[in-house]
Amino acid sequence: MELKDTYCYMVGAYYGIEEMDNYELKEFVLKDIENYICAFVHDNALTNKFDLVKEANQVKEDLSLKTKLQDSLLLLPKVGATLELILLVKAKLKEIREEELEKL
C-alpha cells in the first residue's frame, strides 16, 4: 500500500466516524484520528508529495459511507477507540448491507 492510499483510508475513517451521530463521544475520537493523521503526514513528509486537501475532499465526495466505515474499522484500534464505537460501526455496516440487499 502506498503512502497516498494509507492517507486516504485514514481520511475515509475520519469521515466515516463523523457520520456516527449516535455516538456521544465522537468528537474525542475524531480529534484522536485527526492527531493520528497529522502524525502520519509529518512522519512521512507527505506535504510535499501530493495535495492533502484535494485528496481529503476527493475521499469525502467519492467514497460511500460503507467504505468510510470499513476504513474506520481499520483505524479505530490504532487510536485506542472504545469497543462500544467499534460495535456501533459494525452495526451500522450491517444496517447498510441489509438495505442494499432489500434493493436487490
Summary of the structure (lengths in Angstrom):
residues: 104
radius of gyration: 14.1
end to end distance: 33.0
largest distance: 45.2
contacts: 290
relative contact order: 0.18
helix: 81%
strand: 0%
